[in-house]
Amino acid sequence: MTKRERLQDFAGNGEKAQGTFSDAEMRRRQDAIRRHMADVGIDAALFTSYHNITYYADFLYCQFGRRYGLVLDHQRATSISAGIDGGRPWRRTFGGNLVYTDWHRDNYFHALRQLAGTARRIGIEFDHVTIEFMALLRAEFPGIEFVDIAGPAMRLRMIKSAEEIAHITEMTRIADLGGAACVEATAAGVPEHEIALHATATLQREIARSWPNAELQDSWTWFQSGINTDGAHNPPTSRRIQPGDILSLNCFPMVAGYYVALERTLFAEHASDEHLRLWQVNCKVHDRGKELLQPGAKCSDIAAELNEIYAAENLLHYRSFGYGHSFGVLCHYYGREAGLELREDCDTVLAPGMVVSMEPMITIPAHLPGAGGYREHDILVIEAGGSRNITGFPYGPEHLILPPRL
């Protein structure tokens, strides 16, 4: 039987792709986590999550049942990828790449040993590693100490660089274009999915224009109507819009693993008095919330003050989730800077360089007047002297009862 190779070398299969960020920015990120590693005595880090591999190496993998990784020691950064992906991981990684094949059991760990075999203390992401994977690591690296690096890596991601903020700002501009496409396509009788398709195509085309060297993947739109607005993450259906429906648009451009969002409440043709009242209350909370996003403010304190506005209207029990969260490398199926969420149980203090949403939502059950989900969503950059709103799309009854009033 012919012996087949366990590892392959795709380096030089094409040219390195133009990175999303400058070489200096990527070195800044890798050097920052290396400083933490040096401080706590970590010899090498094995990152396995979408968000950390993307953040530290600019490579967004497609898992599809295989294992991926980024081994970062004090000299090198090397992604580990499956042979099915060919040379793309090498072209996209800021650093080197090692490819393992399917022809022998546990080739992933064989590759890992080539990169981290001399390490005595290895950092891994405790919030991403499964019990099964942990057992395999211990079997492959007997006597090695594994320590958590997920929390420190997240804290570094929470403060954005100037390049990241510029990237997010441009994406937010594109999200506004997706919102305009939703408004353009919305009318009684139109199915939710047709509106979502039109908006997503608008997002993709503008991303391709603005980032001609980017990979085009993962941008999406959720457009909901009527009962379907009760959840923030309800996908579009083929339900046709009816006059008087409450509507919710949610546009999400994705560029190089970075996610932004535009979310708005709308109505088809007209809204009842109770719908208008509830919508205006939610807009009031949204307005006050944006005022509270200032350096030095504590996440839990912001949530507590906004709770009082809902409570005064006897609506607090209809609030759906936290008031906002950090932005950066994240998506609906991966990633989260959980240390920066506007919730009662988060005491993080806002600081310059953070990018945070304000997105209050209430859901009124179907048997009550004004039923439906109400949500507005803007993205703000925390700066030394305050905050800057980078979302420009209008909201409220004056703008989003469709078709617009003349």
C-alpha positions as CSV (number, residue, x, y, z in Angstrom):
1,M,0.0,0.0,0.0
2,T,1.4,3.4,-1.0
3,K,2.2,5.6,2.0
4,R,0.6,9.0,1.6
5,E,1.9,12.3,3.0
6,R,0.5,13.5,6.3
7,L,1.3,17.2,5.6
8,Q,1.3,19.3,2.5
9,D,3.0,22.6,1.5
10,F,0.8,25.1,-0.4
11,A,3.1,28.0,0.2
12,G,3.7,29.9,-3.0
13,N,0.5,28.5,-4.6
14,G,-0.4,31.9,-6.0
15,E,0.6,35.1,-4.3
16,K,-0.3,36.3,-0.8
17,A,-3.6,38.1,-0.9
18,Q,-3.8,41.8,0.0
19,G,-4.6,41.9,3.7
20,T,-7.6,43.5,5.2
21,F,-5.3,45.6,7.4
22,S,-1.8,46.8,7.1
23,D,1.2,44.7,8.1
24,A,1.9,47.1,11.0
25,E,-1.7,46.6,12.3
26,M,-1.4,42.8,12.2
27,R,2.0,42.9,13.9
28,R,0.5,45.2,16.6
29,R,-2.2,42.5,17.4
30,Q,0.3,39.6,17.5
31,D,2.8,41.6,19.6
32,A,0.0,42.5,22.0
33,I,-0.9,38.9,22.7
34,R,2.7,37.9,22.9
35,R,3.3,40.4,25.6
36,H,0.5,38.8,27.6
37,M,2.0,35.4,26.9
38,A,5.4,36.6,28.1
39,D,3.9,38.1,31.3
40,V,2.2,34.8,32.3
41,G,4.8,32.3,31.0
42,I,2.9,30.9,28.0
43,D,5.3,29.4,25.4
44,A,2.8,29.1,22.6
45,A,-0.9,29.8,22.0
46,L,-3.3,27.5,20.0
47,F,-6.2,29.6,18.8
48,T,-9.1,27.5,17.4
49,S,-12.1,30.0,17.2
50,Y,-13.2,31.8,14.1
51,H,-12.9,35.2,15.8
52,N,-9.4,34.8,17.3
53,I,-7.8,33.2,14.2
54,T,-9.4,36.0,12.1
55,Y,-8.3,38.7,14.5
56,Y,-4.7,37.5,14.9
57,A,-4.1,36.2,11.3
58,D,-6.7,37.6,9.0
59,F,-7.8,34.1,8.0
60,L,-11.5,33.1,8.3
61,Y,-11.8,29.4,7.9
62,C,-14.7,27.2,6.8
63,Q,-14.8,24.4,9.3
64,F,-17.1,21.8,7.6
65,G,-16.3,19.1,10.1
66,R,-12.5,19.6,10.2
67,R,-10.2,21.2,12.7
68,Y,-8.4,24.5,12.2
69,G,-6.0,26.4,14.3
70,L,-3.5,29.2,14.7
71,V,-0.3,28.5,16.6
72,L,1.3,31.7,17.8
73,D,4.6,31.5,19.7
74,H,7.1,34.2,20.4
75,Q,8.6,34.2,16.9
76,R,6.0,32.8,14.5
77,A,2.3,32.7,13.6
78,T,1.2,29.7,11.6
79,S,-2.3,28.7,10.6
80,I,-3.2,25.0,10.5
81,S,-5.7,24.1,7.7
82,A,-7.2,21.1,6.0
83,G,-6.0,19.9,2.6
84,I,-9.5,20.5,1.1
85,D,-8.8,24.3,1.2
86,G,-5.7,24.2,-1.0
87,G,-3.6,27.3,-0.9
88,R,-6.3,29.8,0.2
89,P,-5.3,29.6,3.9
90,W,-1.7,30.3,3.1
91,R,-2.7,33.2,0.8
92,R,-4.9,34.7,3.5
93,T,-2.9,34.1,6.7
94,F,-0.7,36.9,8.0
95,G,2.1,34.4,8.8
96,G,2.8,30.9,7.7
97,N,0.5,27.9,7.1
98,L,0.7,24.2,7.6
99,V,-1.7,21.9,5.7
100,Y,-2.7,18.4,7.0
101,T,-4.3,15.7,4.9
102,D,-7.1,13.2,5.5
103,W,-4.9,10.2,4.7
104,H,-4.0,9.3,8.3
105,R,-5.8,9.5,11.6
106,D,-5.1,12.6,13.7
107,N,-3.0,14.4,11.1
108,Y,-4.2,17.7,12.7
109,F,-2.3,16.8,15.9
110,H,0.7,15.7,13.9
111,A,0.7,19.2,12.4
112,L,0.3,20.8,15.8
113,R,3.2,18.9,17.2
114,Q,5.4,20.3,14.4
115,L,4.6,23.8,15.6
116,A,4.2,23.5,19.4
117,G,6.1,20.3,20.2
118,T,8.7,22.0,22.4
119,A,6.2,24.2,24.4
120,R,5.7,23.3,28.0
121,R,2.9,25.7,28.7
122,I,0.3,26.3,26.0
123,G,-2.6,28.8,25.9
124,I,-5.9,27.6,24.6
125,E,-9.4,29.0,24.4
126,F,-11.3,27.4,27.3
127,D,-14.6,28.9,26.0
128,H,-14.1,27.2,22.6
129,V,-12.4,23.9,23.3
130,T,-14.8,20.9,23.8
131,I,-14.3,18.2,26.3
132,E,-13.4,15.8,23.5
133,F,-10.8,18.1,22.0
134,M,-9.3,18.8,25.5
135,A,-8.9,15.0,26.1
136,L,-7.2,14.7,22.7
137,L,-4.8,17.5,23.5
138,R,-3.8,16.0,26.8
139,A,-3.2,12.6,25.1
140,E,-1.1,14.2,22.4
141,F,0.8,16.5,24.8
142,P,1.3,14.6,28.0
143,G,2.8,16.6,30.8
144,I,2.0,19.9,29.1
145,E,0.1,22.6,31.1
146,F,-2.9,24.1,29.2
147,V,-4.0,27.6,30.4
148,D,-6.8,29.8,29.3
149,I,-6.0,32.6,26.9
150,A,-9.6,33.4,25.7
151,G,-10.3,36.1,28.2
152,P,-7.1,38.1,27.7
153,A,-7.4,37.8,23.9
154,M,-11.0,39.1,24.1
155,R,-10.0,42.1,26.2
156,L,-7.4,43.0,23.6
157,R,-10.0,42.8,20.9
158,M,-12.4,45.1,22.8
159,I,-10.2,48.2,22.1
160,K,-10.2,48.9,18.4
161,S,-7.3,50.5,16.5
162,A,-7.7,53.4,14.1
163,E,-7.7,51.0,11.2
164,E,-10.4,48.8,12.8
165,I,-12.6,51.9,13.4
166,A,-12.2,53.0,9.8
167,H,-13.1,49.5,8.6
168,I,-16.2,49.4,10.8
169,T,-17.2,52.9,9.8
170,E,-17.2,52.0,6.2
171,M,-19.2,48.9,6.8
172,T,-21.8,50.9,8.7
173,R,-22.2,53.2,5.7
174,I,-22.9,50.1,3.6
175,A,-25.4,48.8,6.2
176,D,-27.3,52.1,5.7
177,L,-27.4,51.4,2.0
178,G,-28.9,48.0,2.8
179,G,-31.6,49.7,4.9
180,A,-32.4,52.0,2.0
181,A,-32.8,48.9,-0.3
182,C,-35.2,47.4,2.2
183,V,-37.3,50.6,2.2
184,E,-37.2,50.6,-1.6
185,A,-38.5,47.1,-1.9
186,T,-41.1,47.2,0.9
187,A,-44.8,47.2,-0.1
188,A,-48.0,45.4,0.8
189,G,-48.0,42.0,-0.9
190,V,-44.2,41.6,-1.1
191,P,-42.8,38.5,0.6
192,E,-40.2,39.0,3.4
193,H,-37.6,37.0,1.6
194,E,-37.7,39.1,-1.6
195,I,-37.0,42.3,0.4
196,A,-34.1,40.5,2.2
197,L,-32.6,39.3,-1.1
198,H,-32.7,42.8,-2.6
199,A,-31.0,44.3,0.5
200,T,-28.3,41.5,0.6
201,A,-27.4,42.0,-3.0
202,T,-27.0,45.7,-2.4
203,L,-24.7,45.0,0.5
204,Q,-22.6,42.5,-1.5
205,R,-22.2,44.8,-4.5
206,E,-21.1,47.7,-2.4
207,I,-18.6,45.6,-0.5
208,A,-17.1,44.4,-3.7
209,R,-16.8,48.0,-4.9
210,S,-15.3,49.2,-1.6
211,W,-13.0,46.2,-0.9
212,P,-12.1,44.8,-4.4
213,N,-9.6,42.3,-2.8
214,A,-12.0,41.0,-0.2
215,E,-13.6,37.6,0.0
216,L,-17.4,38.0,-0.5
217,Q,-19.2,35.9,2.1
218,D,-21.6,35.9,5.0
219,S,-23.4,39.2,4.5
220,W,-27.1,38.7,5.1
221,T,-30.5,40.4,5.8
222,W,-33.3,39.4,8.1
223,F,-36.6,41.1,7.2
224,Q,-39.5,40.3,9.4
225,S,-43.2,41.2,9.4
226,G,-46.2,40.8,11.8
227,I,-45.7,38.0,14.3
228,N,-42.3,37.3,12.9
229,T,-40.9,40.5,14.5
230,D,-41.2,39.1,18.0
231,G,-37.6,37.7,18.0
232,A,-34.4,39.7,17.2
233,H,-32.9,36.8,15.2
234,N,-35.9,35.5,13.3
235,P,-35.0,34.7,9.6
236,P,-37.1,35.9,6.7
237,T,-40.0,33.8,5.5
238,S,-42.2,33.8,2.4
239,R,-44.9,35.7,4.4
240,R,-46.4,38.5,2.4
241,I,-46.6,42.0,4.0
242,Q,-50.1,43.2,4.8
243,P,-51.2,46.8,5.3
244,G,-50.8,47.8,9.0
245,D,-48.0,45.2,9.6
246,I,-45.2,46.0,12.0
247,L,-41.9,45.4,10.2
248,S,-38.3,44.9,11.2
249,L,-35.3,45.4,8.9
250,N,-31.9,43.9,9.9
251,C,-29.0,44.4,7.5
252,F,-25.6,42.8,8.3
253,P,-22.7,43.4,6.0
254,M,-19.7,41.1,6.7
255,V,-16.2,42.0,5.6
256,A,-13.2,39.8,6.7
257,G,-15.0,38.4,9.7
258,Y,-16.2,41.9,10.9
259,Y,-19.9,42.4,11.4
260,V,-22.0,45.5,11.7
261,A,-25.7,45.9,11.9
262,L,-28.5,48.3,11.0
263,E,-31.9,47.5,12.6
264,R,-35.1,49.5,12.4
265,T,-38.8,49.3,13.1
266,L,-41.1,50.1,10.2
267,F,-44.8,49.9,9.4
268,A,-46.6,49.1,6.2
269,E,-48.9,52.0,5.1
270,H,-50.2,52.8,8.6
271,A,-49.8,52.1,12.3
272,S,-52.4,52.0,15.1
273,D,-52.3,54.5,17.9
274,E,-51.0,51.9,20.4
275,H,-48.3,50.8,17.9
276,L,-47.3,54.4,17.5
277,R,-47.1,54.9,21.3
278,L,-45.0,51.9,21.8
279,W,-42.7,52.8,18.9
280,Q,-42.2,56.3,20.3
281,V,-41.3,54.9,23.8
282,N,-38.7,52.6,22.3
283,C,-37.3,55.5,20.3
284,K,-37.1,57.5,23.5
285,V,-35.1,54.7,25.2
286,H,-32.9,54.6,22.1
287,D,-32.2,58.3,22.2
288,R,-31.4,58.3,25.9
289,G,-29.2,55.2,25.5
290,K,-27.0,56.9,22.9
291,E,-26.5,59.8,25.2
292,L,-25.3,57.5,27.9
293,L,-22.6,55.9,25.8
294,Q,-19.7,58.0,27.1
295,P,-16.2,57.1,28.3
296,G,-16.3,56.2,32.0
297,A,-19.8,55.0,32.0
298,K,-20.4,51.5,33.4
299,C,-22.4,49.0,31.3
300,S,-24.6,47.9,34.2
301,D,-25.4,51.6,35.1
302,I,-26.5,52.3,31.6
303,A,-28.8,49.3,31.6
304,A,-30.3,50.3,35.0
305,E,-31.1,53.9,33.8
306,L,-32.8,52.7,30.6
307,N,-34.8,50.1,32.6
308,E,-36.3,53.1,34.5
309,I,-37.8,54.5,31.3
310,Y,-39.4,51.3,30.4
311,A,-40.6,50.8,33.9
312,A,-42.3,54.2,34.0
313,E,-44.3,53.1,30.9
314,N,-45.1,49.6,32.5
315,L,-43.1,48.0,29.7
316,L,-40.0,46.7,31.4
317,H,-41.3,43.1,31.5
318,Y,-41.5,43.2,27.7
319,R,-37.8,44.0,27.2
320,S,-36.1,41.3,25.2
321,F,-32.3,41.4,25.9
322,G,-29.3,43.6,26.7
323,Y,-29.2,47.2,25.3
324,G,-26.2,46.7,23.1
325,H,-22.8,45.0,22.7
326,S,-19.3,45.4,21.3
327,F,-18.5,45.2,17.6
328,G,-15.6,43.8,15.8
329,V,-14.8,40.2,14.7
330,L,-18.1,38.5,15.4
331,C,-21.1,37.0,13.6
332,H,-24.4,35.3,14.3
333,Y,-22.6,32.0,14.3
334,Y,-19.3,32.8,15.9
335,G,-17.6,35.2,18.2
336,R,-18.7,37.6,21.0
337,E,-16.8,40.1,23.1
338,A,-19.0,39.1,26.0
339,G,-17.1,41.4,28.4
340,L,-18.7,44.4,26.7
341,E,-22.5,44.1,26.8
342,L,-25.0,46.7,28.1
343,R,-26.6,44.4,30.6
344,E,-27.2,44.5,34.4
345,D,-24.6,41.8,35.0
346,C,-21.7,43.5,33.1
347,D,-19.6,46.1,35.0
348,T,-17.2,46.9,32.2
349,V,-16.4,50.7,32.0
350,L,-16.6,52.2,28.5
351,A,-13.2,53.5,27.2
352,P,-12.0,55.2,24.1
353,G,-11.5,52.8,21.2
354,M,-14.6,50.7,22.1
355,V,-17.3,50.3,19.5
356,V,-20.7,49.7,20.9
357,S,-24.3,49.4,19.7
358,M,-27.4,50.9,21.3
359,E,-30.3,48.6,20.4
360,P,-33.3,48.6,22.8
361,M,-36.0,46.1,22.0
362,I,-39.4,45.3,23.5
363,T,-41.8,42.5,22.3
364,I,-45.5,42.9,22.9
365,P,-47.4,39.5,22.8
366,A,-49.7,38.8,19.9
367,H,-52.9,39.0,22.1
368,L,-52.3,42.6,23.1
369,P,-52.8,45.9,21.3
370,G,-49.6,47.1,19.6
371,A,-48.3,43.5,19.3
372,G,-44.9,43.0,17.7
373,G,-41.2,43.5,18.3
374,Y,-39.8,47.1,18.3
375,R,-36.0,47.6,17.9
376,E,-33.8,50.4,16.8
377,H,-30.0,50.0,16.4
378,D,-27.1,52.4,16.0
379,I,-23.4,51.9,16.3
380,L,-21.2,54.4,18.3
381,V,-17.5,54.8,18.7
382,I,-16.4,55.7,22.2
383,E,-13.8,58.6,22.0
384,A,-11.9,60.6,24.6
385,G,-14.4,63.4,24.6
386,G,-17.6,61.5,24.2
387,S,-19.0,59.2,21.5
388,R,-19.6,59.4,17.8
389,N,-22.6,57.8,16.1
390,I,-21.5,56.2,12.8
391,T,-25.0,55.0,11.8
392,G,-26.9,57.5,9.6
393,F,-30.2,55.8,8.8
394,P,-33.3,57.6,10.0
395,Y,-35.8,56.0,12.5
396,G,-39.2,56.6,14.0
397,P,-42.7,57.3,12.8
398,E,-41.8,60.4,10.8
399,H,-39.6,58.4,8.5
400,L,-40.5,54.7,8.4
401,I,-44.2,54.3,7.8
402,L,-44.0,53.0,4.3
403,P,-44.5,54.2,1.7
404,P,-43.0,57.4,3.2
405,R,-45.3,60.3,3.8
406,L,-44.9,63.1,1.2
